[in-house]
C-alpha cells in the first residue's frame, strides 16, 4: 500500500434534520433560542407512558422534488429519503459541486443503529396478513445499511466509497473519524459523514421503555404538562432519554482542496479517540471512556487545559450522566468548572446513530460563532455542582477546541476534538 498523505481534514459544511427543524438552519435557530422539540408521538400509536418523542416537524418525503409516487412506494424505509435530503443540504451548505473531478473523490459514510426497521415491519405485516407474495422485493435493499448512502450517490453524483459504520449511538462520530482517516491517507478528497435514524415505530419505542431507558411521563412529571421538558441531562430529576428521529451529515475535505475550490473551513478534525468497554452492553465503563477522551486529546497534540468546551453525550439517564461527569472530573480535574458543557439531547433528544453527527455539527457551528449552546430544562443536581452545563440559554464563549463525546450500546466509544477556524 502507498504511504499515507498525512493531510489535514476540515469540516466545510453540514446538514441536519431534527425535532427542532427539517434543515440544519432551522435546527440551529431553534437550538440557539433555547427551544426543545418534543411532543407526544403522532407517527404511530403506542401503549406506554414513554410516549413523548422527537419527531421531525413537517417532514414529508413525498414532497421532495426527486421523490415520485413509485419511488415512495418502493423505498419504504424512511431513512433512505431522509439521508438523501440531508446529504443534499450538506453539500449545498458546503458549496461543494459534485462533478467529473470531485465525484470520484467523494465518499459517503452514514451510520445507523436500526437501519430499515420500519421497512421490515411493513414487510412482516404484509407477510402475516396478506401472504408471502406481498413481501416487497425491495425489502432487502431497504434494510441494507449502505443503501441510504448509495441512494444519495445516485441523486448527487459521487462515486467514492460508501458504507455504514455501525457504532450504535456513536455511529455518527465513527463515520466522521473514519472519513477523516480516509481523507488524511489519500483515499478520498471529500467525505459526507454522519448518521441517520428513523426509529419511531411501536416495537422500538416499547423496547426502550421496557429496558427502562426512556422517560415514562407520569401525571406528576413536569413533562406531562409540557412535553418539551422531557429531556433534562444532568438535572436532579433526569429519568431517561427521549427517543427521536433525525439525521446529521458533515462534509469533510482535504486541506488543499479547500484552498483550491475556495471552500470555507469551519473546523479541523484535530483528534480522535475510540475504543470499547468489554464491560456491559448498556452500562458505560468509566475506565475506557476516560482512555478514549485522553486519546482524542493526545491525538490532537493537546493537553486537557486546551479544551475550551465540551459537547456531552448527556443522555438524561441517571447512570449515564453520572458516569460521564466522573470521567470529565478524572480528565479535567479542578479545571472542569471553567469549561462549559452543553448537552444537545436536552433539545433534540436521542436519535441513536444520528445523534453524534447532529451534535458535532451543532458544536462546530457554536464554536464558529463564538458561542456555546445551552442545556435546557435544567434543574441543578447537587452531585454536579462543579459542572457548568450552560443552563437554559446560549452564551458567548470564544474557544478554539471542543471535545464531542459519544458512547453506544455494546460498549463502543468515540470522542472527537474539533479545532475552530
C-alpha positions in Angstrom: 0.0 0.0 0.0 1.1 3.5 -0.7 2.2 5.8 2.1 -0.5 7.9 3.7 -0.5 11.6 2.7 -1.0 12.9 6.3 -3.3 15.7 5.1 -5.2 17.9 7.4 -9.0 17.4 7.3 -11.6 20.2 7.6 -15.3 20.4 8.1 -16.7 22.6 5.3 -20.4 22.2 5.7 -23.3 20.3 7.3 -26.9 19.3 7.0 -29.4 18.1 9.6 -33.0 17.2 10.3 -34.1 17.0 13.9 -37.2 17.6 16.0 -36.2 21.3 16.0 -36.4 21.6 12.2 -36.1 19.7 9.0 -32.9 21.5 8.0 -29.7 22.4 9.8 -30.6 26.1 9.6 -34.0 25.6 11.3 -32.4 23.3 13.9 -29.7 25.8 14.7 -32.0 28.8 15.0 -34.3 26.8 17.4 -31.3 25.5 19.4 -29.8 29.0 19.8 -33.2 30.2 21.0 -33.2 27.6 23.8 -36.1 25.6 22.5 -36.7 21.8 22.8 -38.6 19.9 20.1 -40.5 17.2 21.9 -44.2 16.3 21.8 -46.5 13.3 22.2 -46.0 10.9 19.4 -48.1 11.2 16.2 -46.2 8.8 13.9 -47.9 5.8 15.4 -49.9 4.6 18.4 -48.0 3.2 21.5 -49.3 1.7 24.7 -46.7 3.1 27.0 -46.0 6.2 29.1 -42.8 6.6 27.1 -44.9 8.5 24.5 -43.0 11.8 24.3 -40.6 11.7 21.4 -38.8 13.9 19.0 -40.4 14.0 15.5 -39.0 16.0 12.6 -41.7 18.7 12.1 -43.4 19.0 8.7 -41.3 16.1 7.3 -42.9 14.6 4.2 -40.6 12.7 1.8 -43.3 12.7 -0.8 -42.9 16.5 -1.2 -39.2 16.2 -2.1 -38.7 17.1 -5.8 -36.9 13.9 -6.6 -39.4 11.5 -5.0 -42.3 10.4 -7.2 -45.1 8.1 -6.0 -43.4 5.0 -7.4 -40.1 5.8 -5.6 -42.0 6.5 -2.4 -43.8 3.1 -2.6 -40.6 1.1 -3.3 -38.4 2.8 -0.7 -40.5 2.4 2.4 -37.6 2.6 4.9 -37.8 6.3 5.9 -34.1 6.7 6.5 -33.4 6.4 2.7 -35.0 9.7 1.6 -34.0 11.4 4.9 -30.4 10.6 4.1 -30.7 11.9 0.6 -32.2 15.2 1.7 -29.7 15.8 4.4 -26.7 14.9 2.2 -28.1 17.3 -0.4 -28.4 20.1 2.1 -24.8 19.4 3.5 -23.3 19.7 0.0 -25.2 23.0 -0.6 -24.1 24.3 2.7 -20.5 23.5 1.9 -20.7 25.0 -1.5 -19.2 21.8 -3.0 -20.2 20.9 -6.5 -20.1 17.2 -7.4 -18.7 16.9 -11.0 -16.4 14.7 -13.0 -13.4 15.8 -10.8 -14.9 15.8 -7.4 -17.4 12.9 -7.8 -14.9 10.0 -7.9 -13.0 11.5 -4.9 -16.1 11.9 -2.7 -17.2 9.1 -0.3 -20.3 8.8 1.9 -20.4 7.1 5.3 -23.8 7.2 7.0 -24.2 5.2 10.2 -27.4 3.9 11.7 -28.2 1.8 14.8 -31.5 0.4 13.5 -31.3 0.7 9.7 -34.6 -0.1 7.8 -36.5 -1.4 10.8 -39.7 0.3 9.6 -39.5 -1.4 6.2 -39.1 -4.8 7.8 -42.1 -4.0 10.0 -44.2 -3.3 6.9 -43.0 -6.5 5.2 -43.8 -8.6 8.2 -47.3 -7.2 8.4 -47.8 -7.9 4.7 -46.4 -11.5 5.2 -48.7 -12.3 8.1 -51.9 -10.6 6.8 -51.6 -10.7 3.0 -49.4 -13.6 2.3 -45.7 -14.2 1.3 -46.1 -12.8 -2.2 -46.9 -9.4 -0.8 -43.5 -9.0 0.7 -41.8 -6.3 -1.3 -38.8 -7.4 -3.5 -37.3 -4.1 -2.3 -37.2 -5.3 1.3 -33.6 -6.4 1.4 -32.3 -3.2 -0.2 -34.4 -1.2 2.2 -32.8 -2.8 5.3 -29.3 -2.8 3.8 -27.3 -0.3 5.8 -25.3 1.2 3.0 -28.4 1.9 0.8 -29.1 5.4 2.1 -25.6 6.5 1.1 -25.9 4.6 -2.2 -29.2 6.4 -3.0 -27.6 9.7 -2.0 -24.8 9.0 -4.5 -27.4 8.2 -7.2 -29.1 11.5 -6.6 -26.0 13.7 -6.1 -23.4 12.0 -8.4 -20.5 11.0 -6.1 -18.8 7.6 -6.8 -16.3 7.3 -4.0 -16.5 4.6 -1.2 -19.9 4.3 0.6 -20.7 2.2 3.6 -22.4 2.4 7.0 -20.3 2.5 10.2 -22.3 0.6 12.8 -21.4 2.0 16.2 -24.9 2.1 17.8 -25.3 5.6 19.4 -21.7 6.5 18.5 -22.2 5.8 14.7 -22.1 9.4 13.7 -18.7 10.1 15.4 -17.3 6.8 14.0 -18.3 8.0 10.5 -16.6 11.3 11.0 -13.5 9.6 12.4 -13.2 7.0 9.6 -13.9 9.6 6.9 -11.2 11.9 8.3 -8.7 9.0 8.3 -9.6 8.2 4.7 -9.0 11.8 3.6 -5.8 12.0 5.7 -4.5 8.9 4.0 -5.5 10.0 0.5 -8.3 7.6 -0.3 -10.8 10.5 -0.8 -10.7 14.2 -1.0 -14.2 14.6 0.4 -16.5 12.6 2.6 -20.1 13.1 3.7 -20.0 11.6 7.2 -22.8 11.2 9.7 -25.8 9.2 10.8 -29.5 8.7 10.3 -32.3 7.1 12.4 -36.0 6.7 11.8 -36.8 4.8 14.9 -40.3 5.9 15.9 -42.1 2.6 15.4 -44.1 0.9 18.2 -41.8 -2.1 18.9 -38.7 0.1 19.2 -40.4 2.6 21.5 -41.8 -0.2 23.6 -38.5 -2.0 23.7 -36.7 1.0 25.1 -39.4 1.6 27.6 -39.2 -2.0 28.8 -35.5 -1.7 29.3 -36.1 1.4 31.4 -34.0 3.6 29.1 -36.6 6.2 28.1 -38.6 8.6 30.2 -42.0 7.5 31.3 -44.2 10.5 31.7 -46.3 10.1 34.9 -49.1 12.5 35.9 -46.8 14.4 38.2 -43.8 14.6 35.9 -43.2 18.1 34.6 -43.3 16.8 31.0 -47.0 15.8 31.5 -48.0 19.5 31.3 -45.1 20.5 28.9 -43.6 17.7 26.8 -40.7 19.9 25.8 -39.3 19.4 29.3 -39.0 15.7 28.9 -35.2 15.5 28.3 -33.1 17.0 31.1 -29.5 15.9 31.1 -27.6 16.5 34.4 -30.8 17.6 36.1 -31.8 16.3 39.5 -35.0 14.8 38.1 -33.5 13.1 35.0 -35.3 9.8 34.4 -34.3 8.6 30.9 -33.7 9.8 27.4 -36.3 11.0 24.8 -36.2 8.9 21.6 -36.0 11.0 18.5 -35.8 10.6 14.7 -33.2 12.6 12.8 -30.1 12.8 10.6 -26.9 14.7 10.6 -24.1 14.9 8.0 -20.9 16.9 7.9 -18.8 17.4 4.8 -15.1 16.7 5.3 -12.5 18.0 2.9 -8.7 17.7 2.5 -6.7 20.9 3.2 -5.5 21.5 -0.3 -9.0 21.0 -1.9 -10.4 23.6 0.5 -7.9 26.1 -0.9 -8.3 25.1 -4.5 -12.1 25.2 -4.6 -12.5 28.3 -2.3 -14.4 26.4 0.3 -14.8 27.7 3.9 -13.2 25.6 6.6 -15.4 25.8 9.7 -13.3 23.4 11.8 -10.5 20.9 11.7 -10.9 17.3 12.8 -8.0 17.6 15.2 -8.2 14.4 17.3 -9.9 11.0 17.5 -10.1 8.7 20.5 -12.0 5.4 20.1 -12.2 2.1 22.0 -14.6 -0.4 23.6 -15.6 -1.2 27.1 -15.6 -5.0 27.4 -17.9 -4.4 30.4 -21.6 -4.4 29.8 -24.0 -4.0 26.8 -25.6 -0.8 28.2 -23.8 0.4 31.3 -20.8 2.6 30.5 -17.3 1.8 31.7 -15.5 4.8 33.3 -12.0 3.5 32.7 -12.3 3.0 29.0 -14.2 6.2 28.4 -11.5 8.2 30.2 -9.0 6.5 27.9 -11.0 7.4 24.8 -11.1 11.1 25.8 -7.4 11.0 26.7 -6.5 9.5 23.3 -8.6 12.1 21.5 -6.8 14.9 23.3 -3.4 13.3 22.7 -4.2 12.7 19.0 -4.8 16.4 18.7 -1.4 17.2 20.3 -3.1 18.9 23.2 -3.4 18.8 27.0 -6.8 18.8 28.8 -6.3 22.5 29.6 -6.5 23.3 25.9 -10.2 22.2 25.7 -12.5 25.2 25.7 -15.9 23.5 25.6 -17.4 20.0 25.9 -20.3 18.6 23.9 -21.5 15.9 26.2 -23.1 12.6 25.3 -25.6 13.6 28.1 -28.5 11.2 27.6 -30.5 12.3 30.6 -30.2 8.8 32.3 -29.1 8.6 35.9 -26.2 6.3 35.4 -25.1 7.6 32.0 -24.9 11.2 33.1 -23.2 10.5 36.4 -20.6 8.2 34.8 -19.8 10.9 32.1 -19.3 13.5 34.8 -17.0 11.3 36.7 -15.0 10.8 33.5 -14.8 14.5 32.9 -13.6 15.1 36.5 -10.9 12.5 36.0 -9.7 14.2 32.8 -10.0 17.9 33.7 -9.8 17.9 37.5 -10.0 21.3 39.1 -10.4 22.9 35.6 -13.7 21.3 34.9 -15.9 24.1 36.4 -14.3 26.5 33.9 -15.3 24.5 30.9 -18.9 24.9 29.6 -20.6 21.6 29.0 -23.5 21.5 26.5 -25.9 18.6 26.3 -27.8 18.9 22.9 -30.0 16.0 23.7 -31.9 18.3 26.0 -33.2 20.0 22.8 -33.1 17.3 20.1 -33.4 14.1 22.1 -31.5 10.9 21.4 -31.6 10.0 17.7 -29.3 6.9 18.3 -27.0 6.5 15.3 -27.7 10.1 14.1 -27.1 11.8 17.4 -23.3 12.2 17.4 -23.2 13.8 13.9 -26.0 16.2 14.7 -24.2 17.2 17.9 -20.9 17.6 16.1 -22.4 20.0 13.6 -24.1 22.0 16.4 -20.8 22.1 18.4 -18.8 23.2 15.4 -21.3 26.0 14.4 -21.4 27.2 18.0 -17.6 27.4 18.1 -17.6 29.1 14.7 -19.9 31.8 16.1 -18.1 32.1 19.4 -20.9 30.5 21.4 -21.9 27.5 23.5 -25.4 26.1 23.2 -27.5 25.6 26.3 -28.5 22.5 28.3 -32.2 23.3 28.6 -34.8 22.1 31.1 -32.1 22.2 33.8 -32.7 21.9 37.5 -29.4 21.7 39.3 -28.3 18.4 40.9 -26.0 18.9 43.9 -24.0 15.9 42.7 -22.9 18.0 39.7 -22.2 21.3 41.5 -18.8 21.6 39.8 -20.4 21.3 36.3 -21.2 24.3 34.2 -23.9 23.0 31.9 -24.8 26.4 30.3 -28.3 26.2 31.8 -31.2 27.1 29.6 -29.8 29.7 27.3 -26.8 30.0 24.9 -23.8 32.0 26.0 -21.0 33.9 24.3 -17.8 31.9 24.7 -14.8 32.1 22.4 -12.9 28.8 22.2 -10.5 27.1 19.8 -11.1 23.4 20.7 -14.3 21.5 21.6 -14.5 17.9 22.8 -17.5 15.9 21.4 -18.3 12.7 23.3 -20.4 9.8 22.0 -20.9 6.4 23.6 -23.0 3.5 22.3 -24.7 0.2 23.3 -22.3 -2.7 23.3 -19.7 -0.5 24.9 -18.4 1.4 21.9 -16.9 4.9 22.5 -15.8 7.6 20.0 -14.6 11.0 21.1 -13.6 13.8 18.7 -11.7 17.0 19.1 -12.5 19.8 16.6 -10.4 22.9 16.2 -12.2 26.1 15.3 -11.2 28.2 12.3 
